[in-house]
Amino acid sequence: MTDRVRLLPLVIVVLPMLGLCDSVLPPGVRSSLDLRRAPDSSLSIYVENLDTGEPVLAWNEDVPRNPASVIKLLTTLVALDILGPAYTWKTEAYLLGKTDGDVLDGDLLLKGYGDPFLVTTRVWQMLREIRQKGINRITGDLLIDDSYFDVPYHDPAKFDREPLRAYNVAPNALLMNFKVVRYHFEPDPESATVRIRVDPPLENLRIENRLKVAQGRCRGYQRGITITPNETVDHMVMSGQFPSGCKTYAMHRAVLSHNEFAYGLFKSIWQESGGEFSGSVRNVVKPDDIEPFLVFESLPLADIISKVNKHSNNVMARQLLFTLGAERFAVPGTEEGGRQVIQDWLKSRQLGSAKLKLDNGAGLSRNSRISARNLGEILRYAWQSPFMPEYLSSLSLSGLDGTLMRRFRDDPLTGKAHIKTGRLDNVTAIAGYLQSRSGGRYTIVALQNHTDVHRGPGEEVQAALLRWLYEQ
């Protein structure tokens, strides 16, 4: 009985009271840190009660840390606030030549304005509209104008020496399908070979298949497949031993240059739908004195930011940053211009911080920095915004979709948290909103930077924090 009396005050200290800020870590968070031998100093937390506006838990909240993809919360919020949820991008088609019936005796020019989601199905729809307006055969070339953005030389291998990864693709004013194809691999045990199918099919992409089937279970990183590109990334050598136990396997990888990808995709879809085209591709700047034959509009911004945040799409986030620069300052849009727009936005709303380093706005950066408190303040502003419903719905729902689809599934937390996740080597982060068991609503930010924290320990800390907050 005496021991129980002694323990009671400790329990009261460890479990913070609602609405009162406490600098003591919740027991589950403390246990996760201790178990993984991660120092307290590696973690920053900021939790605020949205009903009262009071902080509930603050831990190293003013320390600037690498937020990884969580920084997309800022980029998408500023885009939503400045451009509005109904904002759309356009892609213009011009006929440079004479038309005779369904024949264009000349060139087709496409000018991009930064549509972040001009994926294969959308390109198909755009070309279908050109066909519906009467053009079937093009005797000249495909001309591409991507001058709306000024993107400096980009080395896709610089960040992590993975130049073919989709997350390393650079922005472009005529970005098509993220410059990425999906490889489908299917073994043929009888011939000990592997069939490779590419989606979308690109005539100007050459695949050299050296894959062999090897007896074994379906496991292993990339299923034993090695992809070796040539210097221009238009010739891929597939080699390695593909396990016979795999019925099928797929992976997404970047190919070609932006303009060569657009050309290959255009030609493939145009010819597949019955059109005639045998020209080449050239990069140009559109003349000022011509009117577009077709203006193709993108999905609205509210839909775009959902794709950015739920699936943590880096190049789409970067397209937003360049778009902000182009809309606010003189064309062409630049990364620096986009950063300036966001800094001005933060300053005008008294949300700025000298500790903030935005870098590319997507989080694929070793230099990006923000504090947990600053990000929490930004989330509070978003909650009070008239566009809060659009912003909130862009975040992953715990256990249901996006990057949280496989976390907290069939769990009391299922559907209770709208969260943006972030992860890089030695970085894990979450930020967003949670509804507790009692119905209270909170902003929650957790940023952790420590060796190997991305390999699992970071998610354990996050889960402990979310479960603690849910019980408040």
C-alpha positions in Angstrom: 0.0 0.0 0.0 2.9 2.4 0.9 4.5 1.8 -2.5 1.3 2.7 -4.4 1.0 6.0 -2.5 4.5 6.9 -3.6 4.0 6.1 -7.2 0.8 8.2 -7.7 2.5 11.6 -7.9 4.9 10.2 -10.6 2.0 9.1 -12.8 0.5 12.6 -12.5 3.7 14.2 -13.6 4.3 11.9 -16.6 0.8 12.1 -18.1 0.3 15.8 -19.0 -3.1 17.4 -18.2 -5.2 18.5 -21.2 -4.4 22.1 -22.2 -1.2 22.4 -20.1 2.1 22.3 -21.8 4.5 19.7 -20.3 8.2 19.2 -21.1 8.1 15.5 -19.9 8.1 12.9 -22.6 5.1 10.5 -22.6 6.1 7.1 -21.2 5.8 5.2 -24.5 8.0 7.7 -26.3 10.6 7.6 -23.6 10.6 3.7 -23.7 11.0 3.7 -27.5 14.0 6.1 -27.2 15.6 4.1 -24.5 15.0 0.8 -26.2 16.7 2.0 -29.4 19.4 4.0 -27.5 18.4 7.2 -29.3 19.2 10.4 -27.3 16.5 12.8 -26.1 18.3 15.5 -28.0 17.5 13.8 -31.4 13.8 14.4 -31.1 11.6 17.5 -31.3 7.8 17.5 -30.5 5.2 20.2 -30.6 1.5 19.4 -29.8 -1.2 22.0 -29.6 -4.9 21.8 -28.6 -6.8 23.4 -31.5 -9.8 24.0 -29.4 -8.0 26.1 -26.8 -4.9 27.2 -28.8 -2.7 26.0 -25.9 0.4 23.9 -26.4 0.0 20.4 -24.7 3.5 19.0 -25.2 6.7 20.8 -26.2 10.1 19.0 -26.4 13.1 20.6 -28.1 10.5 22.5 -30.0 12.7 25.4 -31.2 15.6 23.2 -32.5 15.8 23.4 -36.3 15.8 20.0 -37.8 15.7 18.3 -41.2 12.0 17.7 -41.8 12.3 15.5 -45.0 9.1 15.5 -47.0 7.1 17.1 -44.1 8.2 20.4 -45.6 5.7 19.8 -48.4 3.1 20.9 -45.9 4.4 24.4 -46.2 4.8 24.4 -50.0 1.3 23.1 -50.6 -0.3 25.4 -48.1 1.3 28.5 -49.6 0.2 27.4 -53.1 -3.3 26.8 -51.9 -3.5 30.1 -50.1 -2.0 32.2 -52.9 -3.3 30.4 -56.0 -6.6 29.1 -54.6 -8.1 25.6 -54.8 -9.5 26.1 -58.3 -6.2 27.2 -59.9 -5.3 25.2 -63.0 -2.2 24.9 -65.2 -2.5 24.9 -69.0 -0.7 23.1 -71.8 -1.1 24.7 -75.2 -1.0 23.1 -78.7 -0.1 25.2 -81.8 -0.3 24.3 -85.5 2.7 25.6 -87.4 1.8 25.0 -91.0 -1.3 24.7 -93.2 -4.1 22.2 -92.7 -5.7 20.3 -95.5 -8.6 18.2 -94.3 -7.2 16.1 -91.5 -3.6 16.8 -92.4 -1.3 19.3 -90.7 1.4 20.1 -93.3 3.9 21.4 -90.8 4.8 21.1 -87.1 2.9 20.6 -83.9 4.1 22.8 -81.0 3.4 22.0 -77.4 4.0 24.7 -74.8 4.0 23.7 -71.1 3.2 25.8 -68.1 4.2 23.5 -65.4 1.3 21.1 -65.0 2.5 18.8 -62.2 0.2 15.9 -63.2 0.3 15.5 -67.0 0.5 11.7 -66.7 -0.1 9.2 -69.5 -3.9 9.2 -69.2 -4.0 13.0 -69.2 -1.7 13.2 -72.3 -3.9 10.7 -74.0 -6.9 12.9 -73.3 -5.1 16.0 -74.6 -4.1 14.3 -77.8 -7.6 12.9 -78.2 -9.0 16.5 -78.1 -6.5 17.5 -80.9 -7.7 14.5 -83.0 -11.4 15.5 -82.3 -10.6 18.9 -83.6 -9.8 17.4 -87.0 -6.0 16.6 -87.0 -5.0 13.1 -87.9 -1.7 13.3 -89.8 1.3 15.5 -89.0 3.9 15.8 -91.7 6.5 17.8 -89.7 8.1 17.5 -86.3 7.0 17.8 -82.6 8.2 21.2 -81.2 8.5 21.6 -77.5 8.5 24.9 -75.6 9.5 24.4 -71.9 10.7 27.9 -71.3 8.1 28.8 -68.7 10.5 27.3 -66.1 14.2 28.1 -65.8 15.6 24.9 -64.4 19.4 24.8 -64.0 21.5 21.7 -64.8 20.3 18.9 -62.6 22.4 15.8 -61.7 19.9 13.1 -60.7 22.7 11.1 -59.0 23.8 13.9 -56.8 21.5 13.3 -53.8 22.0 9.6 -53.3 23.6 8.2 -56.4 20.3 6.8 -57.6 19.8 8.7 -60.9 17.0 6.4 -62.1 14.7 6.8 -59.0 11.5 8.7 -59.6 12.0 11.0 -56.6 15.2 12.4 -58.2 13.5 13.7 -61.3 13.9 17.4 -61.9 11.0 19.8 -62.6 10.1 20.9 -66.1 7.5 23.1 -67.7 6.3 20.2 -69.9 6.7 17.4 -67.4 5.0 14.3 -68.7 4.3 11.2 -66.6 7.0 12.4 -64.1 9.5 11.2 -66.8 9.0 7.7 -65.4 8.1 4.3 -66.9 6.9 1.2 -65.1 8.8 -2.0 -65.9 6.9 -5.3 -65.6 9.0 -8.4 -65.3 7.5 -11.9 -65.8 9.6 -15.1 -65.8 9.3 -17.9 -68.3 10.6 -20.9 -66.5 10.7 -23.1 -69.6 13.1 -20.8 -71.5 14.8 -19.5 -68.3 14.2 -16.0 -69.6 12.3 -13.0 -68.3 9.8 -11.0 -70.3 9.9 -7.3 -69.9 7.0 -4.9 -70.6 7.3 -1.1 -70.4 4.4 1.1 -69.6 4.0 3.6 -71.3 5.8 2.1 -74.4 8.3 4.5 -75.8 9.7 3.9 -79.2 12.9 5.9 -78.5 13.7 3.8 -75.4 15.8 0.7 -76.1 15.8 -2.2 -73.6 18.5 -4.8 -73.7 17.3 -7.9 -71.8 20.1 -10.0 -70.3 18.0 -11.3 -67.4 18.0 -15.0 -66.6 15.7 -17.0 -64.3 17.3 -18.6 -61.3 15.7 -21.1 -59.0 14.7 -19.5 -55.7 12.1 -17.9 -53.6 10.6 -14.5 -54.5 12.5 -12.2 -52.3 15.4 -9.8 -52.3 16.0 -6.2 -53.1 14.8 -5.5 -56.7 14.4 -9.2 -57.2 18.0 -9.5 -58.4 17.5 -7.0 -61.3 20.3 -4.6 -62.2 19.5 -1.7 -64.6 22.5 -0.1 -66.3 21.7 3.0 -68.4 23.9 4.6 -71.1 24.9 8.2 -70.9 21.8 9.6 -72.5 19.5 7.2 -70.5 17.8 5.9 -73.7 19.4 2.5 -73.6 18.8 0.3 -70.6 20.6 -3.0 -70.0 18.7 -5.3 -67.7 20.8 -8.0 -66.1 20.9 -10.3 -63.1 19.2 -13.5 -61.8 15.4 -13.2 -61.4 13.9 -15.7 -58.8 11.7 -18.4 -60.3 9.4 -18.0 -57.4 8.3 -14.6 -58.6 5.2 -14.7 -60.7 5.6 -11.0 -61.7 7.4 -7.9 -60.4 7.2 -4.2 -61.3 9.3 -1.1 -60.6 9.2 2.5 -61.6 12.3 4.2 -63.0 13.2 7.5 -64.8 14.3 7.4 -68.4 15.4 9.7 -71.2 15.6 13.5 -71.0 12.4 15.5 -70.4 11.9 16.5 -74.1 12.8 13.0 -75.4 10.3 11.5 -73.0 7.6 13.9 -74.1 8.4 13.0 -77.7 8.3 9.3 -77.1 5.1 9.4 -75.2 3.4 11.7 -77.7 4.4 9.5 -80.7 3.3 6.3 -78.9 -0.1 7.6 -78.0 -0.7 9.5 -81.3 0.1 6.4 -83.4 -1.7 4.0 -81.0 -4.9 6.0 -81.4 -4.7 5.9 -85.2 -2.8 9.1 -86.0 0.1 9.4 -88.4 3.4 11.0 -87.3 7.0 10.2 -88.3 8.8 13.4 -87.4 11.5 14.2 -84.8 11.6 16.5 -81.9 13.0 20.0 -81.4 13.2 22.4 -78.5 11.9 25.9 -79.4 10.4 29.1 -78.0 6.9 29.8 -79.2 6.5 32.8 -81.4 4.4 35.7 -79.8 2.1 36.2 -82.7 0.2 32.9 -82.9 -3.0 31.7 -81.2 -3.3 28.2 -79.6 -5.2 25.5 -81.5 -6.0 23.8 -78.2 -5.6 24.8 -74.5 -5.7 21.8 -72.2 -6.3 22.5 -68.5 -4.9 20.5 -65.6 -6.7 19.1 -62.6 -7.5 21.9 -60.0 -4.9 22.7 -57.4 -7.0 21.1 -54.6 -6.6 17.7 -56.4 -2.9 18.3 -57.1 -1.9 19.0 -53.5 -3.7 15.8 -52.5 -1.4 13.8 -54.8 1.6 15.7 -53.5 0.9 15.1 -49.8 -0.7 11.7 -49.7 1.9 10.1 -51.9 4.8 12.5 -51.1 5.6 13.3 -54.8 8.8 15.3 -54.9 8.8 16.5 -58.4 5.2 17.7 -58.1 6.1 19.7 -55.0 9.0 21.2 -57.0 6.6 22.1 -59.8 4.5 24.0 -57.3 7.5 26.0 -56.1 8.5 27.0 -59.7 4.9 27.9 -60.4 4.7 30.2 -57.4 7.8 31.9 -58.7 6.4 32.3 -62.2 3.1 33.6 -61.0 4.5 36.2 -58.6 7.6 37.3 -60.4 8.6 37.6 -64.1 8.6 34.5 -66.2 10.4 32.1 -66.3 9.7 30.6 -62.9 12.7 29.7 -60.8 13.3 27.8 -57.6 14.7 31.0 -56.0 11.6 32.9 -57.0 9.4 30.2 -55.4 11.4 30.3 -52.2 11.0 34.1 -52.0 7.2 33.9 -52.5 7.1 31.5 -49.5 9.4 33.6 -47.3 7.2 36.7 -48.1 4.1 34.8 -47.3 5.4 33.6 -43.9 6.6 37.1 -43.0 3.3 38.7 -43.9 1.5 36.3 -41.6 4.1 36.5 -38.8 5.0 32.9 -39.3 8.6 33.5 -40.5 11.6 32.1 -38.7 15.3 32.7 -39.2 15.8 29.0 -38.6 13.8 28.0 -41.7 15.6 26.7 -44.7 13.2 25.7 -47.5 15.7 24.5 -50.2 13.7 22.9 -53.0 10.3 22.8 -51.2 10.0 19.0 -51.5 12.2 17.8 -48.7 14.6 15.8 -50.8 17.4 17.8 -49.2 20.2 17.5 -46.6 19.9 21.3 -46.0 16.2 21.8 -45.4 15.4 22.9 -41.8 12.4 23.9 -39.7 11.6 23.8 -36.0 8.6 21.8 -34.6 7.1 24.9 -33.1 7.3 26.8 -36.4 5.7 23.9 -38.3 3.0 23.7 -35.6 2.2 27.4 -36.0 1.9 26.9 -39.7 -0.5 24.0 -39.2 -2.6 26.2 -36.8 -2.8 28.9 -39.5 -4.0 26.2 -42.0 -6.7 25.0 -39.6 -8.1 28.6 -39.4 -7.9 29.1 -43.2 -11.1 29.1 -45.3 -9.3 26.4 -47.4 -8.8 24.1 -44.4 -11.1 21.4 -45.7 -9.1 21.1 -49.0 -5.8 21.2 -47.1 -6.8 18.6 -44.5 -8.1 16.2 -47.1 -4.7 16.3 -48.9 -3.1 14.5 -46.0 -2.8 10.8 -45.5 -5.5 9.2 -43.3 -4.0 6.8 -40.7 -4.5 3.2 -41.8 -6.5 4.2 -44.9 -4.5 5.8 -47.7 -1.3 7.5 -48.9 1.9 6.9 -47.0 -0.1 5.8 -43.9 -2.1 3.1 -45.7 -0.2 0.3 -44.0 0.3 2.0 -40.6 -2.4 1.8 -37.9 -4.7 -0.4 -40.1 -7.5 -2.1 -38.1 -6.4 -0.1 -35.1 -8.1 2.5 -32.8 -6.1 5.1 -34.7 -7.5 4.1 -38.1 -8.9 7.3 -39.7 -8.2 9.4 -36.6 -5.1 11.3 -37.9 -4.5 13.4 -41.0 -0.7 13.2 -41.3 2.1 14.0 -43.7 5.1 11.7 -43.2 8.8 12.3 -44.1 11.8 10.0 -44.3 15.4 10.3 -45.4 18.5 8.5 -44.3 18.8 9.3 -40.5 15.6 11.4 -40.6 12.0 10.7 -39.8 9.1 13.1 -39.3 5.3 13.4 -39.0 3.1 16.5 -38.9 -0.6 17.0 -39.1 -3.8 16.7 -37.1 -5.3 14.1 -34.8 -8.7 13.7 -33.2 -8.4 12.1 -29.7 -10.7 9.4 -28.3 -12.6 12.2 -26.4 -13.1 14.2 -29.6 -10.4 16.8 -29.0 -8.5 18.0 -32.0 -4.7 18.6 -32.0 -1.9 19.6 -34.2 1.1 17.3 -33.9 4.7 17.6 -35.1 7.5 15.2 -34.4 10.9 15.6 -36.1 13.8 13.2 -35.3 17.3 13.3 -36.7 19.6 10.5 -35.7 21.8 7.8 -37.1 19.6 5.0 -38.6 16.4 6.4 -37.1 14.8 5.9 -40.6 15.2 2.1 -40.3 12.3 1.7 -37.9 13.0 3.4 -34.5 11.6 6.7 -35.8 8.2 5.1 -36.6 8.1 3.4 -33.2 8.5 6.8 -31.5 5.8 8.3 -33.8 3.4 5.5 -33.0 3.9 5.9 -29.3 3.3 9.7 -29.5 0.2 9.3 -31.6 -1.3 6.6 -29.3 -0.6 8.8 -26.2 -2.3 11.8 -27.8 -5.2 9.7 -29.0 -6.0 8.8 -25.3 -6.1 12.5 -24.2 
